[in-house]
Amino acid sequence: MSDERIESALRQGPPDEPAYVAQLTPADLTEPAVKTRHPRSAVGLLVGFAQTAVAAALIIAVTGVVVIRSGVLEPAAPPPTMLADAQARGVIRIAIRPDRPQVAAPGGAKSGFDVDVATAVGRELGLRVELVFTPADEMLAGRGEWDIALPSTAIEPGLFSATTPYYHWPVQLMVPQGSSATAPGDLNGSTVCVVAGSSGEAWLDGSFAGASSTDVVIPPKPLTVRRLATDQACAADVDAGSSAALVTAGWSDADLATRPSLKRVGGPVLTEARPVIAIHGERDPTSLIAEIDQILTAMRDDGTLADFSRSRFGGLDLTQPPTP
């Protein structure tokens, strides 16, 4: 490339117009990156620097990102993968929600199904596990310092890199034992209680977008929706007659068996397919999620996941998708 074209390019600004790039000839891209007219003068050094910069800009425009190392233009190194980064640190940071399905042991230590699964996954990866207890809404917003997360909720497809579900959680519509309701539509025009922010609330509002392992039932059209903080509060609301029904996304069948004043309306209104997730970001999570998927498959095949589930959910195995 001649000095005259370099000087013209500097006056015109960065060569970022398609028409400009189209004017390039093979010789423009194959001439030496540095060719100064006055090698010993400040002007010559400036022209040489400008010539290198413009040539780099032209190659970037045509071929993609490059870096300059020792005067040679080279392709930029790809960012590290999430798996390679964790292996380099020897630690994998796993976000787990602090509430159900976890329980607080005496002294404040938390244990539970997700803790069991996370610990086993880290062990199989050969990495030390650092548990990061994080509310589910924070995980779904991508906030916090973690590599992978177990939000224990259904995930809208495409938002994260995700494994196949490692367990399946039924969401139930419950009414008092004396209720005549046998289908969700029987509750049209009534008052229904639900935990605010839960997938049960999303179902009741008609906005559920996560993955379900069973068909999603059409919700009723209540006159009033009472949004309370816990399933226990909703159950008390139903017992008091303030609500005709409640939707629970937090109680398992084992929990419901201890509440004889309530009964189910049909089967699950949906079944949350709950995966392990990672964020699409600067560190590519693909290889890490694929590795975890293989680990979960092996744990499912050898019964490890089922054993974790039975020990935490009253003898129930929720690790297999429900049969119709």
C-alpha positions in Angstrom: 0.0 0.0 0.0 1.5 3.4 -1.0 2.1 6.2 1.4 -0.3 8.4 -0.6 -3.2 6.0 0.1 -2.2 5.8 3.8 -2.2 9.6 4.1 -5.5 9.7 2.3 -7.0 7.0 4.6 -5.9 8.9 7.7 -7.6 12.1 6.4 -10.8 10.2 5.6 -11.0 8.2 8.9 -11.3 4.5 9.6 -11.9 2.3 6.5 -15.2 0.9 7.7 -17.3 1.5 4.6 -18.1 -1.6 2.5 -17.4 0.5 -0.7 -13.9 1.3 0.6 -13.1 -2.4 1.4 -14.4 -3.4 -2.0 -11.8 -1.2 -3.6 -8.9 -3.2 -2.1 -6.6 -5.1 -4.3 -4.6 -8.3 -3.3 -1.5 -6.1 -3.4 -3.0 -3.9 -0.7 -3.2 -6.8 1.7 0.1 -8.5 0.9 2.5 -5.6 1.0 4.7 -5.5 4.2 2.9 -4.1 7.2 5.6 -1.5 7.8 7.3 0.5 5.0 8.6 3.9 5.9 9.8 6.6 3.5 12.0 8.3 6.1 13.1 5.6 8.6 15.3 7.9 10.7 12.8 10.8 11.0 9.9 11.4 13.3 7.7 11.8 10.2 8.9 8.4 8.9 8.1 6.7 12.2 4.7 8.3 12.3 3.9 7.2 8.7 5.2 3.7 9.5 3.0 3.5 12.6 0.0 4.8 10.7 0.7 2.3 7.8 0.7 -0.6 10.3 -2.5 0.6 12.0 -4.4 1.1 8.7 -3.2 -2.2 7.4 -4.4 -3.9 10.6 -7.8 -2.0 10.3 -8.2 -3.2 6.8 -7.4 -6.8 7.7 -9.9 -6.6 10.6 -12.5 -5.3 8.2 -11.9 -8.2 5.8 -10.9 -11.2 8.0 -12.0 -10.5 11.5 -10.3 -9.7 14.8 -6.5 -9.8 15.0 -3.8 -8.9 17.4 -0.4 -7.5 16.8 2.5 -9.4 18.4 6.1 -8.4 17.6 5.0 -6.6 14.5 3.1 -9.6 13.2 -0.7 -9.8 12.7 -2.1 -12.9 14.3 -5.7 -14.2 14.9 -6.9 -13.4 18.4 -6.9 -16.3 20.8 -10.4 -17.6 21.7 -11.6 -16.8 25.2 -11.2 -19.7 27.7 -14.1 -22.1 28.2 -16.0 -22.3 31.5 -14.7 -25.8 32.0 -11.1 -24.9 31.4 -11.4 -21.9 33.7 -12.8 -24.0 36.5 -10.1 -26.7 36.0 -7.4 -24.0 36.1 -8.8 -22.8 39.4 -9.5 -26.3 40.8 -12.8 -25.0 42.0 -16.3 -24.9 40.6 -18.7 -22.4 42.1 -22.3 -23.7 42.2 -25.3 -21.5 43.0 -28.0 -23.1 45.0 -31.2 -21.5 46.3 -31.2 -21.2 50.1 -34.9 -22.3 50.5 -36.6 -25.5 49.4 -35.5 -28.1 48.4 -32.8 -27.2 51.0 -33.4 -27.5 54.7 -31.5 -25.8 57.5 -29.8 -28.1 59.9 -29.1 -27.2 63.6 -26.4 -24.6 63.7 -27.6 -23.0 60.4 -25.8 -25.4 58.0 -27.9 -26.2 54.9 -28.4 -29.6 53.3 -30.9 -31.0 50.8 -31.4 -32.5 47.4 -29.6 -29.8 45.5 -26.7 -29.8 47.9 -26.4 -33.6 47.4 -26.5 -33.2 43.6 -24.0 -30.3 43.4 -21.5 -32.1 45.7 -21.6 -35.2 43.6 -21.3 -33.3 40.3 -18.2 -31.5 41.6 -16.6 -34.7 42.8 -17.1 -36.3 39.4 -15.6 -33.3 37.8 -12.6 -33.6 40.1 -13.0 -30.1 41.4 -13.6 -28.6 44.8 -17.2 -27.4 45.2 -17.9 -23.9 46.5 -21.6 -23.6 47.2 -23.0 -20.1 46.6 -26.5 -19.8 48.2 -28.4 -17.4 46.0 -32.1 -16.7 45.6 -33.6 -18.3 42.5 -34.6 -14.9 41.0 -31.0 -13.7 41.3 -29.8 -16.8 39.5 -32.4 -16.3 36.7 -31.3 -12.6 36.4 -27.6 -13.8 36.0 -26.4 -12.1 39.1 -23.8 -13.5 41.5 -20.4 -15.0 41.3 -21.0 -18.6 40.1 -20.2 -21.0 37.2 -23.3 -23.2 37.2 -26.6 -22.9 39.1 -29.3 -25.2 40.4 -32.3 -22.8 40.6 -34.8 -25.7 41.2 -37.3 -24.2 38.9 -38.4 -24.6 35.3 -36.3 -22.6 32.8 -37.6 -20.9 29.7 -35.8 -22.6 26.7 -32.9 -20.6 25.2 -32.2 -18.3 28.1 -29.4 -20.3 29.5 -27.1 -23.2 28.5 -28.9 -26.1 30.3 -28.6 -29.8 31.0 -31.4 -32.2 30.6 -33.6 -32.1 33.8 -32.1 -33.8 36.8 -35.6 -33.9 38.4 -39.2 -33.2 37.8 -41.4 -31.2 40.2 -45.2 -31.4 40.1 -47.2 -28.2 40.6 -50.6 -29.0 42.2 -54.0 -27.3 42.5 -55.5 -28.0 46.0 -59.0 -27.5 47.4 -60.6 -28.3 50.8 -61.7 -31.9 51.3 -65.4 -30.8 51.2 -65.0 -28.9 47.9 -67.0 -30.2 44.9 -64.4 -28.9 42.4 -63.0 -31.7 40.2 -61.4 -29.7 37.4 -59.7 -26.3 37.3 -62.6 -24.7 35.4 -64.8 -25.4 38.4 -63.0 -22.7 40.2 -63.8 -19.9 37.7 -65.0 -16.8 39.5 -63.6 -17.9 42.9 -60.6 -16.8 45.0 -57.4 -18.7 44.5 -54.3 -18.3 46.6 -50.7 -18.8 45.3 -47.2 -18.0 46.4 -46.0 -14.8 44.8 -43.1 -15.3 42.3 -43.6 -19.0 41.9 -44.3 -21.0 38.8 -47.7 -21.7 40.2 -48.4 -18.0 40.0 -47.1 -17.9 36.4 -49.4 -20.8 35.5 -52.4 -19.1 37.2 -51.7 -15.9 35.3 -51.3 -17.8 32.0 -47.7 -16.6 31.7 -45.8 -19.8 32.4 -43.0 -20.2 29.7 -40.8 -22.8 31.3 -40.3 -26.4 30.3 -42.9 -28.9 31.7 -42.5 -32.7 31.6 -46.3 -33.0 31.5 -49.0 -31.2 29.5 -49.8 -27.8 31.0 -53.4 -27.7 32.1 -55.6 -24.7 31.3 -55.8 -22.6 34.5 -59.1 -21.4 36.0 -60.3 -17.8 35.7 -60.5 -16.7 39.3 -62.3 -13.6 40.4 -59.5 -12.8 42.8 -55.9 -14.1 43.2 -54.4 -13.8 46.6 -50.6 -13.7 46.4 -49.0 -14.7 49.7 -45.4 -15.4 50.8 -45.6 -19.2 51.5 -47.6 -22.3 50.8 -48.3 -22.5 54.5 -49.9 -19.1 54.4 -52.1 -20.1 51.4 -53.1 -23.3 53.2 -54.2 -21.3 56.2 -56.1 -19.0 53.9 -58.0 -22.0 52.4 -58.6 -23.5 55.9 -60.1 -20.1 57.0 -62.4 -20.0 54.0 -60.8 -16.9 52.5 -59.7 -18.8 49.4 -61.4 -21.6 47.6 -58.1 -23.2 46.4 -54.4 -22.9 46.4 -51.7 -23.6 43.9 -48.5 -25.0 45.3 -45.2 -25.3 43.5 -43.3 -25.9 46.7 -45.0 -28.9 48.4 -44.2 -32.5 47.3 -46.7 -35.4 47.5 -45.0 -36.3 50.8 -45.8 -32.8 52.1 -49.4 -32.9 50.9 -49.9 -36.3 52.6 -49.4 -34.6 56.0 -52.3 -32.2 55.2 -55.5 -34.2 55.3 -57.7 -31.1 55.1 -56.7 -30.6 51.4 -57.1 -32.7 48.3 -55.8 -32.4 44.7 -57.9 -31.3 41.8 -56.9 -33.9 39.2 -53.2 -34.5 38.5 -50.3 -31.9 38.3 -51.3 -28.7 36.5 -47.7 -28.8 35.1 -44.4 -30.6 36.0 -41.4 -28.4 36.2 -38.4 -29.8 34.3 -35.5 -28.6 36.5 -32.0 -28.5 34.9 -28.6 -27.3 35.8 -27.8 -24.0 34.0 -24.9 -21.8 33.0 -24.9 -18.3 31.6 -24.0 -17.6 27.9 -21.2 -15.2 28.3 -17.5 -14.5 27.7 -16.6 -18.0 28.9 -18.2 -20.7 26.7 -20.3 -23.0 28.9 -20.9 -25.7 26.2 -18.2 -28.2 27.2 -19.0 -27.8 30.9 -22.7 -28.4 30.5 -22.0 -31.4 28.2 -19.7 -32.9 30.8 -22.3 -32.4 33.6 -25.0 -33.9 31.4 -22.9 -37.1 31.1 -22.4 -37.1 34.9 -26.1 -36.7 35.5 -26.9 -39.5 33.0 -24.5 -41.8 34.8 -26.0 -40.9 38.2 -29.5 -41.5 36.9 -28.4 -44.9 35.4 -26.7 -46.2 38.5 -29.5 -45.0 40.9 -27.5 -42.3 42.6 -30.0 -39.5 41.7 -33.0 -41.7 42.7 -31.3 -42.4 46.1 -30.8 -38.6 46.7 -34.4 -38.0 45.8 -35.9 -40.7 48.0 -33.8 -39.6 51.0 -35.0 -35.9 50.6 -38.5 -36.2 49.3 -40.2 -38.7 51.6 -39.3 -41.8 49.6 -40.3 -40.3 46.2 -38.2 -40.7 43.1 -38.6 -37.4 41.2 -35.6 -37.9 38.9 -37.5 -39.8 36.2 -40.0 -38.0 33.9 -43.6 -38.8 34.9 -45.4 -41.4 32.8 -48.8 -40.3 31.2 
